[in-house]
C-alpha cells in the first residue's frame, strides 16, 4: 500500500528535514576529516550540561521504589508539577496563575500539537511572523489548518500592520516565538501591546478572537540586559507553550507544558480540550519521571554567559570574514545573509560553505529566503577553529567573481 502522497511529497522535497540531514552529514564528515576539522552549526542541540541540581535530583528520584512511581497519572500531569509550572509562569507573567491553567506536555512540540488539535478546525489558519521555526508548517497542517507567513520588518521586528492585514474570520491564532528561532530577535513590550490591540480590534469586527500563542523555550536565554515581554497582562486570550529543552539543556527528555491565561474567556474549555488531545494524539501524558524532575528544579540558577561569549566569538569570526549578520538578542542562533553572488539562493550558499566543512541551515526552511542560520551552541574551540575556514571561503568567493 502506498504512503500518503502529502507525506511522500514532503519527505522528498529539497528542504525536508534539511537541518537533520546536515547534522547527520556532519557526523560522517567528522569521521572522515576529524572532529576538529568540521564546523557543525546546523542544529540547535544545547551542548552545555544540565545544571548540577538536575543530576542530583535525578539520582535522588531514581532511588524511589514507591509503588506506581512510574505509573499513569491524570492526562494533564501530576498536580504538583502543574502547580510548579503555574508558579513559574506567574513569575514570568507578573499575574496570579493557578495549576488549573496548566497541561504538562511532551516538550514544546507536543504542546503545540496538542493545542492546535484542540483549537483548529478544517480550513482555519494560523498567522506566523517569518522567519519562524520550520516545523510550524507541519504542526498546523497536521490538523487541517494552513500557516499564513507574514514577513517581519527588515530588522526582523514584528510588522503588526502586516499581521493585521492578514487576519481573517478563519484566523484561529497568531503564533510568535521570542527570542526567535532563527533570528535571535526579541519582540518588544511595545510590539506585543500593539499586536494585542490589533487582535482585540479584529475580534470586535468579525466576532472571532484569535489566540495569541507564545512559543517560549528560549525565554531565559537573553543577552545585553534584554528580557521577554509578558503577554498575559495585555491580552486575555494568550497561551504559553514552552519546554525545558534549551534553558535546562534537556532536549531529549521531551518535557514541557501549556499554560492558558487565567483571564481567557474560554480558559476551562481550552484546557479541557488540550487534556483530551494530549490523550487522543497518543502522548497520553508527559513523561512521568521528568515531570518530577522539573517540578523540583525549574527555578535553578543557570549561567548563560557562555552562550553570550560564543555569540560574540562567532560575530568576530563572521565580521573578519565578511559575512553579514544580525546581532542576536537571545537564543543561540546567528542569522546571516547570503552574499549577493548567490542571489537569494541560501541553499547554494550552504552547499558552498560545506566545501569548507562548515555546516549551516538554509533560511528558506524558516521562511527566510536568502539567509542562513548558524547555531552557536557548540564549543568555543569549534568556533575559533572555523575562523580560517570562513575567511578562506569568503576570500575564494571574492576571487571567483
N, C-alpha and C positions, 0 to 999 in steps of 0.2 A: 504494500500500500504506500502511496506517495505521502511525503510530509506536506505540511501546509505550504501553499505557494508563497504566502506572505513571508513565512519564516525562511523558506528557501531563498527568496529574493534578498532578504536582509542578511542572511548568512554569507551570501556570495558577493555582496556589494563591496566595493573597494574600501569603504570606510568602516565596514562591520568589524567591531572588536579590534580596531587598529591599535589601540593602546596596549591591549593584552598581547597582540601579535608582536609589537615592538618589544615588550617586556620579555616574551619567550625567545625572541630572536637575540636579545641581549644576552641571555643565558648561554646560547650557543656561541655567540661571538666571544664571550669571556673564556669559554673552554678553548677556543682557537687562539686568541691573542693574549689571554691572561687578564685577570681581574683588574689590574691597574691600568690597562690599556684600552678599556671600553668604558665609555662615559654615558651611563644609562639614566637619562632624565625623563623616562617615558611614563612612569606610573607613580601615583601618589600613595606609596606604601611607606608609612612612617618608619624610619629606621632608629628612632630613639626608643630605648627600652621603656616599658611602663614604669611608673614611679615605684619605688621600693615598697610602699604601703600596699600596692596591688599584690605583689608577690607574697607578702606576709599574710594578707587576707586570704589569698588562695590556699596557702599552706594550712592556715588555721581551719578554714572551712572544709578542706579535704579530709580532715581528721574526724569529721562528724559522721556518726553511724546511726543517727536518728532515723526511725522508720519513715519512709516516704520523703526523705530529704531530697531525693532526686525524682520525685513523682510528679504527677499532674498537679496543677493549681488552677484557679479560675482563669479563663481565657485572657482577661486584661492584665494578668500578672499578680504577683503577691501584693497584698495591700501595703506591707512595709516598704516595698520597692516603689510603688506608686506614690506613697507619702514622701519618700526621699526625692523623687523626681519633681513632685509638686513643690517641695521646699526649694529645690534648685531653680525651677522656673520662677518662683516667687522672687528670689533674689535677683534674677536676671531681668525680670519684667517690672519689678517695683510695685506689684499689686498682690493681694492675697490670692493664693491658688490652692484649691482643695484636691485631694487624691482622686476624687471622682471625675476630674478633668483629664486624667492620665490613662493611657493604654500602653503597656510595655510592648516593645516590638522587636522584630528580628532585624536589628540595625535600622539606619535611616532609610535604606532602600525598601525594607519590609514595611516601614511606617508609611512611606509614600504609596506603596502598592495597596496596603490596607485602606488608606484614606481615599485614594482615587476610586477604588472599587466601591467604597461607601457613598461617594458624592457624585460620581459621573453617571449620566445616562447616555444612551446611544445618540451620537450627534453633538454632544456637548464639546466645548473647547476649554483649554487651559492656556492662559497667556503667560509667556515667559520672556523676560528681557534676555537678549542674546548679546554676547556668548553665554552659554549655560552648560551644565553637566550633561554630557552626551546621552546618558541613559534615560533622561526625562522623556524623550520621544517614545521610547518603548513603554515606559510606565504608564503614560497617558493612553497610548494606543491599545494597551492590554485590555482596557475597559470601555472601548468603543468611542473614546474621545480623540480629539485632534489637538496637537500642540501648535499654538499660534506664536511664531517667533517675532518679537518686536525689537529691532536694533536699539542698543543703548546709544548715548551721545558719543562723540569722538573720544572723550576721556573715559568712556565706559561707565559713567554715572547713569542713573535712570532717566529715560526720556518719558516723563509722566504724560506729557501731551500725546505722544505716540501711543502709549498704552491706552489712554482714554479713547483715542480714535479707533482702537482695535476692539474695544468692548462691544459685545452684542448680547441679545437676550439668551444666547446659548452659552455664555461665559459662566462656567461653574467656579473657576478660581483663577487667581493670579499667583504665580509661583516665583518666589525670589530666593536667592541664595547669597548670603552676606556673612562673612567675607566670601567673595565669589570664586568659584572654580569654573573657569580657568584664569581670570584676570587678577585676582587678589584685591579687587575693589570692594570697599565697604560703603554701603549706601547710607547716606547721612540722615540725621533726625529730620531735617527739612524735607528731604526726598520722601521719606516714609510718611510724614504728615501730609504732604501734597498728594501722594498716592492714595492715602486713606480718604482724603476729601473727594478725589475723583471717583472712588468706588462708592462712596456714600451718595454722591450725585447720580451716578449711574443707577443705583438701586431705586432711588426715588423716581427716576424716569421710566424704568422698564419693569419695576416690581420684583426683580430678582437680584439678590445681594450676593456678589461673588465672595467666596472665602479668600482670605489672603494667607497663603501657605508659605511659611518661612522655613527653609531647609538650612539648619544651623550647625552642622558638625564642626565647623571651623571657628565658632563664636569666640573661643578663648584664645585663639592664635592670632594675635594682633600686634602691630608694631607702632613705634613712634607716638605713643600716647593715644592711639585711636581706640574706639570701642564701638560695639554693635548697638544700634538704636533699639530700644524696646518697642514692640508693636502692640501689645495688649492695651496699653493706656490710650492709644489713638484710634484703634479700630476693633470693634467688638467681635467681628467675625474672623478674627485671626486665629491661625492654628500653627503651632510649632511642631516640626518634626526634626529629630536630631539623633545622634548616636555618640558613642564613646570611642569610635574608631580612630579619630585624629587627635583629640585632646588628651586621651589617656593611652594612645598607641595600642588599641585593641581591635584593629580592623577585622581580624579573623574570628573574633568571638561573637560577632553579629548581635550586638546588644544596643538597643535604642528605645525611643518612646515617642508617642504622640501626646501633645498637650493642647487641649482646646481652651480658648479664652473663656474663663468663667462667666463673662458678660455676654457670650454668644447667645443670641435668642433661641437657637435650637441646640444648645450645648448637649443636653442629655440625649437627644436623638442622634447627634453626630457621634458621640462617644459610644453609644449602644451599637450603632452601625459599624464602627471600627472594631469593636469587640467581636461582632458577628463575622465581619470579613476576615479578621485575623484567623478565625476558626475555619471558615469555608475555603480559604485560599491554601489551607494545608499547613500554615505556620502553627496552628493550634495555640501556642503561647510562645513568648520569648524564652530563650534558654534559661532554665531554672537556676543553674549554678551561678551564672554571671548576673542574674538579677540580684542575687545575694551579694555578689562582689561589689557591684556599682552602688547598691544601696548603702554600703558601708564606706565607700571610697570616693564618691562623686566629687567631693569638695577637697581632695588632697591638693596640696600646692605643687604646681608643675612649672619648671623653668623653661620657657620657650625662647630664651635669649639665643640658644644655639641655632634656631631657625632664622632669627634675625641676622646672626653672624653669617650664616650660609647665604642668605638673601644678598647681603652686602658683598660677599665674596664673588657670587655669580654676577652681580651687576658690574663689578670691577672687571671681571673676565670679558663680559659682553661689551662693555664700553671700550676696552682696549682693542677688541677685535672688530668693532664697528657694527654690532648687531643692535638694532633699535628695539627698545623695550619700554614698558611702563614700570613704575615703581609700585610693587605690591604693598598694600596696606595691611593685609592679613593673609591667612592660609599659608601654603608653601609652594606656590606656582609663579613662574615668570612668564609673562605674555609677551611674545616677541614678534616683530613684524618681519615678514619675508622680504628680502631685498627686491628692489624693483625689477631686476633681471628675470625674476620668476613670475612677474605679473601678480596675479592673485592665487597662484598655484602653490599653496602651502605644502601639499603632499610632495611636490617636486623638491621643495626646499628640505623637507625631512629626508627624502631619499638622498639628496646631495650631502647632507650632514652625515648620513650613515656611512658614506665612503670614508669618513674620518673617524669612524667608530663613535659618533655622537648620536644617541637615540633620543628622539623627541616625539611629541604627539601633534598631528596636524590639526590646525584650528577649525577646519571645515566640519569635523565631527562635533564640535562645540557650537556650531553656528557662527563661527568667526573666520570666514574665508580670508586667506591672505596672511594669517597669523599662525604661530606655533606655540605650544605650551611646553615649558621645561619645569619638571618637578624637582625642587631642590631639597627634598627630604632624603639626601644622600650624604655620604661622608665629605668632610672638608677636603680630604686627600683627593677624592674623585673630582671635586670642583676645581681644585688647583691644578690637578693633572690634565684637566680638559683645556686649560688655557692655550697651550701650544696648538692643540687640535683646532680650536675655534679660530685662533689667529691665522693659522695656515689655511683653513677652509675659506675664510673671508678674503685673504690675500690672493689665493688661487682664483677665486671668483672674480676679483677685480682685474686680474691679469688676463682672464678669459674674455673679458668684454671687448 
